[in-house]
Amino acid sequence: GVEVQTDYVPLLNSLAVYGWQLTCVLPTPIVKTNREGNLSTKQIVFLQRPSLPQKAKKKESKVNNL
């Protein structure tokens, strides 16, 4: 009878405008109980941004021209 609730939507929406994407969520063994008896856990969130080939190509062309 345990229900797990997570809400990464605000975090993901705020970082998506900068190109960040959620790649992995790792649960940790850290568990806390609040005054109401609800349990909470800490999780490690991994995000990444895709590489931008346009900028990389511009840098390469500058190096080749020198």
C-alpha positions as CSV (number, residue, x, y, z in Angstrom):
1,G,0.0,0.0,0.0
2,V,2.8,2.4,-0.7
3,E,2.4,5.2,-3.2
4,V,5.5,7.0,-4.6
5,Q,5.0,10.5,-5.7
6,T,7.6,12.5,-7.7
7,D,7.3,15.7,-9.5
8,Y,10.2,16.6,-11.7
9,V,8.1,18.6,-14.1
10,P,9.0,22.1,-12.7
11,L,12.7,21.3,-12.7
12,L,12.6,19.8,-16.2
13,N,10.6,22.7,-17.6
14,S,12.9,25.3,-16.1
15,L,16.0,23.6,-17.5
16,A,14.5,22.5,-20.9
17,V,14.8,26.1,-22.2
18,Y,18.6,25.8,-21.9
19,G,18.7,22.4,-23.7
20,W,19.0,20.2,-20.6
21,Q,17.4,16.7,-20.7
22,L,16.8,14.2,-17.9
23,T,18.9,11.1,-18.5
24,C,18.8,9.2,-15.2
25,V,17.4,9.2,-11.7
26,L,19.2,7.3,-9.0
27,P,17.5,6.6,-5.6
28,T,19.6,6.8,-2.5
29,P,19.3,4.9,0.7
30,I,18.5,8.2,2.5
31,V,15.0,8.1,3.9
32,K,13.5,10.8,6.2
33,T,10.1,10.9,8.0
34,N,8.3,14.2,8.5
35,R,5.9,15.2,11.3
36,E,2.9,13.7,9.5
37,G,4.7,10.3,9.2
38,N,5.3,10.7,5.4
39,L,8.5,9.3,4.1
40,S,10.8,11.1,1.7
41,T,13.9,10.0,-0.1
42,K,16.8,11.8,-1.7
43,Q,17.4,11.1,-5.3
44,I,20.3,12.0,-7.6
45,V,19.2,13.4,-10.9
46,F,21.4,13.3,-14.0
47,L,20.9,15.8,-16.8
48,Q,22.7,16.4,-20.0
49,R,22.7,18.7,-23.0
50,P,23.2,17.5,-26.5
51,S,26.4,18.8,-28.1
52,L,26.0,21.6,-30.6
53,P,27.7,20.6,-33.8
54,Q,27.3,24.0,-35.4
55,K,29.5,25.7,-32.8
56,A,32.0,22.9,-32.9
57,K,32.3,23.2,-36.7
58,K,32.9,26.9,-36.5
59,K,35.7,26.4,-34.0
60,E,37.3,23.7,-36.2
61,S,37.2,25.9,-39.3
62,K,38.9,28.7,-37.4
63,V,41.6,26.4,-36.3
64,N,42.1,25.0,-39.8
65,N,42.4,28.6,-41.2
66,L,45.2,29.6,-38.8
